[in-house]
């Protein structure tokens, strides 16, 4: 029993030290990013209007990095993105810094900030 408790405490301690990662790029919806994300001007021209279209909202959100990688947000991150987009004052060139934990091609989002 004592061994199990020590293993549990060690795992909990290690997970609390997992550092947040900051990812910079363009806020995009996954539908458009999968289809057009490799275009050189896609990120800068992708619009708030598009991000709010029903099919784009449904596809979820992510960040398109400078090297054209797309990192998808988790469900809570998608909700944060919806609120962030609703409050945006600009229509294009939506460069963001997203803070959270990246696992493979997805991200648990803690914060989204405009660059």
C-alpha positions as CSV (number, residue, x, y, z in Angstrom):
1,X,0.0,0.0,0.0
2,X,2.8,2.4,0.9
3,X,4.5,1.7,-2.5
4,X,1.3,2.5,-4.4
5,X,0.9,5.8,-2.4
6,X,4.5,6.8,-3.1
7,X,4.1,6.1,-6.9
8,X,0.9,8.1,-6.9
9,X,2.5,11.0,-5.2
10,X,5.5,10.9,-7.5
11,X,3.3,10.9,-10.6
12,X,1.2,13.8,-9.2
13,X,4.4,15.8,-8.4
14,X,5.8,15.3,-11.9
15,X,2.6,16.3,-13.6
16,X,2.5,19.5,-11.6
17,X,5.8,20.4,-13.1
18,X,4.7,20.1,-16.7
19,X,5.5,23.5,-18.1
20,X,3.1,25.4,-20.3
21,X,4.2,25.9,-23.9
22,X,3.7,29.1,-25.9
23,X,2.8,28.5,-29.5
24,X,2.6,31.5,-31.9
25,X,0.9,31.7,-35.2
26,X,-2.5,32.5,-36.8
27,X,-5.8,31.5,-35.3
28,X,-7.5,29.3,-37.8
29,X,-10.5,26.9,-38.0
30,X,-9.6,23.3,-38.7
31,X,-11.8,23.0,-41.9
32,X,-10.1,25.8,-43.7
33,X,-6.6,25.1,-42.3
34,X,-6.8,21.5,-43.6
35,X,-7.9,22.6,-47.0
36,X,-5.9,25.8,-47.5
37,X,-3.3,26.0,-44.7
38,X,-0.3,25.4,-47.0
39,X,-1.0,28.5,-49.0
40,X,1.6,31.2,-48.3
41,X,-1.0,33.9,-47.6
42,X,-3.6,31.8,-45.8
43,X,-2.9,32.8,-42.2
44,X,-2.7,36.5,-42.8
45,X,-5.9,36.6,-45.0
46,X,-8.0,34.2,-42.9
47,X,-10.9,36.3,-41.5
48,X,-13.0,36.7,-38.4
49,X,-16.0,36.2,-40.6
50,X,-14.8,32.8,-41.7
51,X,-13.9,31.8,-38.2
52,X,-17.5,32.4,-37.2
53,X,-19.2,30.5,-40.0
54,X,-21.2,27.5,-38.6
55,X,-19.2,24.9,-40.5
56,X,-15.9,26.5,-39.4
57,X,-17.0,26.7,-35.8
58,X,-18.1,23.1,-35.9
59,X,-14.7,22.0,-37.2
60,X,-12.9,23.4,-34.2
61,X,-9.9,25.8,-33.9
62,X,-6.2,25.7,-33.8
63,X,-3.0,27.6,-34.5
64,X,-1.2,27.6,-37.8
65,X,2.5,28.0,-37.1
66,X,5.2,29.8,-39.2
67,X,6.4,26.3,-40.5
68,X,2.8,25.5,-41.6
69,X,2.0,23.0,-38.8
70,X,-1.5,23.0,-37.5
71,X,-2.0,22.4,-33.8
72,X,-5.6,21.7,-32.9
73,X,-7.2,22.9,-29.7
74,X,-9.0,20.7,-27.2
75,X,-12.7,21.2,-26.5
76,X,-12.2,23.7,-23.8
77,X,-9.7,25.6,-26.0
78,X,-12.4,25.7,-28.8
79,X,-14.8,27.4,-26.3
80,X,-12.1,29.9,-25.4
81,X,-11.4,30.5,-29.1
82,X,-15.1,31.3,-29.7
83,X,-15.1,33.9,-27.0
84,X,-11.8,35.3,-28.1
85,X,-13.1,35.6,-31.7
86,X,-16.3,37.3,-30.6
87,X,-14.3,40.0,-28.8
88,X,-11.9,40.6,-31.7
89,X,-11.7,44.1,-33.1
90,X,-9.8,43.1,-36.3
91,X,-10.9,41.1,-39.2
92,X,-7.7,39.5,-40.6
93,X,-4.1,38.9,-39.7
94,X,-5.2,37.3,-36.4
95,X,-1.8,36.4,-35.0
96,X,-2.0,34.8,-31.5
97,X,0.1,33.4,-28.7
98,X,-1.5,30.3,-27.3
99,X,-0.3,29.0,-23.9
100,X,-1.0,25.4,-22.9
101,X,0.2,21.9,-23.1
102,X,1.0,20.4,-26.5
103,X,0.7,16.7,-27.0
104,X,1.4,15.5,-30.6
105,X,-0.8,17.6,-32.9
106,X,-3.2,18.9,-30.3
107,X,-3.1,21.4,-27.5
108,X,-4.8,21.8,-24.1
109,X,-5.3,25.5,-24.1
110,X,-4.9,27.7,-21.0
111,X,-4.8,31.2,-22.6
112,X,-5.2,32.8,-26.1
113,X,-3.7,36.3,-26.6
114,X,-3.5,38.6,-29.6
115,X,0.1,39.3,-30.7
